[in-house]
Amino acid sequence: MSSRSRADAAIGGSQNPTPQTAIVRWPFALRVLRFLLLGCGVVAFAVGLWTGFARLGVGLTGAAPQFVEYHGALMICGFFGTLISVERAVAFNRPFAYLIPVCAATGVLALLAKATTLAGAAFLMASLGLAAASLWNMRRLQSALLAGIPSVAALSWGLGTLLWLANRPAAESAGWWLAFLVLTVAAERLELSRVAAPPPIARAFFVVVVMVILTGVARGELDRPLSPFFGAGLLGCGVWLLIYDLARRTVRLSGQIRFTAACMLLGYGWLIIAGLALLAGPLHLTFFWYDATVHAVTLGFVLSMVFGHTLIIFPSVIVLKLRYSPVLYVPLLLLQISVAIRVAADFSGWTALRSLSGFLTVAAVALFAVTIASVSGRARARTGDGPSHLKEVGAD
């Protein structure tokens, strides 16, 4: 297979339909539903960032303080959970799949209404729906490994939600939620790695890594002085992805392909850092070590993945072509700087620096969104690719 073919596979992914396929198959009402569901996810992200400032000690007025206790649920279940659910619903290309993001979005609305039990029940239903849909998808993948890991990831989301509803220590539910995010991303990259055909021993090692991660979260290691299993699992997962993911090859290309690969590789680096931090016993003596490891995963690893996949996945979801620009490296760099400052400040106990990292993270996300909107808007204006084009392509 040529480098260009491998690159196309790496940025496209066999789970994601092309924008044309998604547009033609579904009626207008479902496309509107996607926007509404994504809107709920974006609202969860915005409120989550707002509460994040409050947790950093930044004096903010408004509604943020009353939602501080929901910060983790808003960001992981509300934003990432809804985002993943919408993407999977589009990829599965079946009407029943949209019940999954509907449940996740219901959870967001319930959180905003401070109906904790309803929110937990909705997120739990979404996680079970994801697990069932992944098993159903086994027929197409013809691989128990490729279908099983997304199901395990989705069930991890559900287990974390149950612990959250049971008012267990936050670190216990967070461990399962982090496993959900890490295993979901790793499973998607594992499917793409079939193009590079990793040897059987590498695939066996990947299974071991998954088992080690699950052992660590089952032991509640984020709430313990030492995290040998969870730390080793994150470290092993990051190293595996760094070695076998196609991004290591496609980063040598150019344009959007290189940008996506850069996002992947940077994310894997943060996963490795999180694993090393959990394995380093003395670091657990620092006051903010938990915050450092959690945000190395959620911001450094997962948000870098979101940056890298936005131009690939979102066109099939929102039915608009998004354009790449080299300017996108600026918010990507800003995101990496913000996470580096956050981790350094957490381990050093420098609270003022922690607050600065929050502003830089928001700036990175805002600049990323504004850049894509600006570049894509100018491109549509030049080509006349406006609403009339969408109507013509999307006619059912």
N, C-alpha and C positions, 0 to 999 in steps of 0.2 A: 504494500500500500504506500502511495506517495505521501510526502510530507503535507501536501495540501489536503489530501483526503483525510489524513489523520487529524489535521487541524479542523476541518469541517466537522468531523465526528466529535472532537473535543468541545467545540463551542456550540454544537447543536444538540447532541444528546438524543439517544433513541427514545427516551421517554417523552420528549416534547414534540408535539406536532408543529408543522410549519404554520406561520401566520395564515397562509391561504387556506390550509385545511381547516383550521379552527374557525375561520370566518365563514366558510361556505357551509359547514355542517350544522351550525347552530342558529336558531332564530334570533331575532333582534333582542327579544326579552331576556335571553340568557346572557347576552353580551352586556346588557344593562345591569343584570344581576352581578356580573363580575366586577363592574365598577363600584357597585354598592358594597360588595364584600371587601374589596381592596380598600375602599374608603374607611370601613370599620377598622381594618388593620392599621391604616395610616393614623387614624385617631388614637388607637391604642399606643402607637409608637410616639406620637406627639405628647400624650399625657404621661407616658412612661419616661420620656426625656425630661419633662417638666418635674415629675416627682424625683427624678435622678438628681436634679439640681438641689432639691430640698434635702435629699440624703447626703449630698456633698457639703451641706451646711450653708449653702447660698440662700440668703434671705429673700424668698419669693413670696409674693402675695397671691391671692386668688384661691383656686380650688386645689392647688397642688398638695398642700399639707394633708388634706383629708384622704388623699389617695396614695400616700407614701407607702402604706402597708401593702398596696397592690402592685408595687413597682415591678417585682419579678414576674408576677402573673401577667401584667400588662405587656411587658416586653417579650417574654418567651411564649406564653400561651396566646396572648392577644395579637401581637404583631407577627412574630415568626411562625406561630401555629397557623394563623389565618393565611399568611403568605404561602406557606408550604401547602396548605389545604387547597387553596385556589389553583396553584400551579398543578397539583396532582389531579384536580377535577378536570382541568383542561387537557392534561395528558391522557387520562383514562378515557376521556371522550364518551362518557355515558351519563345520562341524566341523573341517575341515583348518586353519582359521585359529588354532585353539587350540594347534597345534604351535609357533606363533611364541612366545607367552609361556612355553610349557613349555621351549623352548630357552633363553630369557632367564633363567628361574628356575633352570635347570640350571647356567647360568653363575654365578649367585649362589652356589649350593651349592658349586660347584667352587672359587670364590674363597675361601670360608670354609674349605675343605679345603686351600687353598694349592696347588691343582692348576691352575697358570696356563695350561698348554697346553689342557687340557680346557675351562677357562672361556672362553678366547679362541675356541676352536672353536665352543662353544655360542652365544656372542654373535654370531659370524660367521654361523651358521646362522639365528639370529633376524633378523639384518639382511637376509639374502637372502630370507627368508620374507616380511618386511615389504615389500620391494621387489616381489616377485612378486605378493603380494596386492594391492598398490596398482595394478599394471598390470592385473590381472584386474578390478579395480574400475572400470577405464576404461569398460567397457561401460555401467555405470550413469551415470557422470558425463558421458559423451559429450564429454569435453574432454581433449585431450592435455596441456594445461597443468596442469589440476587433478589429473590422475592422475600426471603425470610428476614433479612436484616432490616429492610424498611418496616416490616411488621413489628419486629422487636423494638425498633426505634419508636414507633407509634405507641406501643404498649408502655414504653418507658415514660412517655408523656402522660399517659393515663395513671400510672403508678405514682408519679410525682404529684399529680393533681389530687389523688386520693389522700396522700400524706398531707398535702396543703389543706384539704378540707378537714382532716383530722386534727389540725392545729399542731402537728409535729414540728420540731425545730426546722427553721427555714432551710438550713443546710441539707437536710434529708431530702426534701422535695426538690431543692435546687440541683442536687446530684442527679436525680432521675431526669429532670428537665434538660440538664446539660448533655446527658447521654442521648436524649431524644435528638437534640440538635446535631451533635457530633456524628452519631450513627446515620442520621438522615443524609447529611452531606456526604459522608464517606461511602454510603451505599450508592449514591448517584455517581460518584467518581469511580467507584468500583465497576459499575456497569460500563462506563466509558473506557475503563482500562482493558476491556476485552479486546479493543483494537490493538493495544500493545502486547496482548497475550502474555501476561505475567506467568511465570512457571507455577506448577501445582504447589510447590513448597511455599511460594509467596502467598497464594490464596489460603493455604492452610494456616500460615502465620496470621493472616488477616482475621480468620475465625478465632484464633487464640486471643488476638487483641480485643475483639468484641467481648469475648468471655471474661477477660481480665477487667475491662471497663465495667461490665455488669456486676462483677464480683465486688469491685470497689464501691459502687453506689449502693449495692445491697447491704454492705457492711456499714453504710452511713459514714464513709471516710471523710467527707467534707466537714463533718462535725466532730472529727477526732484530731488529736495532735499529729498523727502521721497518716499519710494517704498512699501507702505503697502500691496497692492494686490500681486505684484510679489514676494515680500519677503515672505508673508504668504503662497503663492502657492508653492514656492520652499521648504520652511520648511515643509509644509504638505506632499508634495510628498516624501521628504526624510524620514520623520517619517513613512509614510505608507509603503514604500518599506522596511524599517528597520524592521517593525513589521511583514509584511505578505509575504515578499519574502522568497523563500525556502533556500536562502543562510544562513539564521539564523540557520537552522537545519544542512545543509550540511557542514558548517564550522567545525562541530564536527567530520567529517570523516577524511580521509587522502588523501595524494597524490594530483593529479591534481584537484580533486573535492574540497578539502579544499582550494587550491590556488585560484581557481575561486571564491569560496564563500568569501574568504578574500578580493579579489579585489572588489567584489560587495559591501560588508559592508563598506569598506573604502571609496568607492565612495559615498555611501549614507551619510556618515558622512560629506563629503565635501559639499554635496548639502544642508544639514542642516545648516552648517556653512555659506554658501552663503545666505541662507534665513534669518538667524539671523543678518548677516551684513547689509542686506537691510532694516531690520526692526529697526535697531539701529540708530536712528536719528543722534546722535553726530558723528557717523563714517562718515557721508556724508560730514562733514566739513574737513576731511583729504583730502590731495591732490590726492592720488592714490586710493580712495575707489572704483571707477569704475573698475580700473584694478584688484583690489583684488577680487571683486565679480565675474567678468567675468572669471578670471583664476581659481578661486575655482571651477567653473562649468566645464570649458573646460578641464583643466588639472587635477584637483582633482577628479571630478566626471566622465567625459566622457573618459579621457585617462586611468583611472583606469578600466573602463568598457572594453576598447580596450585590455588592458593587460589580463583581465580575459577571454575574448572571443576569443583571438587569436588562442589558441590551439583547440578550438571547431569549429569555423567558417572557418578559413583559409584552413584546409585540404580539405574541400569540394570545395573550390574556386581554389586553386593552384594544387590540385590533388597530394599532397604529405603529408605523415603522419608526423606531428610535435610531438616531444617528450617533455614530462614534466621533469623538474629537480628541486629539491629543491633550486638550485642556483637562480631560478627565483625570489625568495623572496628578493634577494639583490637589483635588479633594482626596484622592487615594493617599497621596503622601501626607496630607494633613491628618487623615484618619490614623495612619501609622504613628505619626508624631504624638497624637493625642493619647493613643493607647500606651505608647512608651512612657509618656509623662505620668499617666495614671498608675501604671505598674511601679515605676520608680518612686513615685510619691507615696504609694501604699506601703512599700517596704521600708521607706525612710521615715514615714510618719509625718511628712510635710503636707499639712492640710491645705495650705494656700495653693500649692501646686496641684493638688487633687481637684480643687475647684476650677483651676485653669483648664485642666484636661476636659472637664465637662463642656466648657464653652467651645473648645477646639473640636470636640466630637460633633456638636450641633452645627458648627460652621462647616465641617467637612460634609455632613449629610445635606445641608442646605445648598452648598455650592455644587455638589454632585447633581442634585435634582434640578437646580437652575440651569446648569450647563447642558444637561440632556434636553430639557425643555426648550432652551434657546436654540441649540444646534438643530434639533429636530424640527422646530417651528420654522426656522429659516429655510431649511431644506424643502419642507412642504410648500412654503410660499413660492419658492423658485420653480418647483415642478407642477404646482397647481394640484397637489395631492391633498385635497381637502375633504369636506363632508360628502361632496358628490361622488368622489372616488370610493369612499367607504360604502355608500349606498349601492353603488354599482357592483362592487365585489361581494358585498354581504347579502345581496338579494337572495331570498330563499324561494 
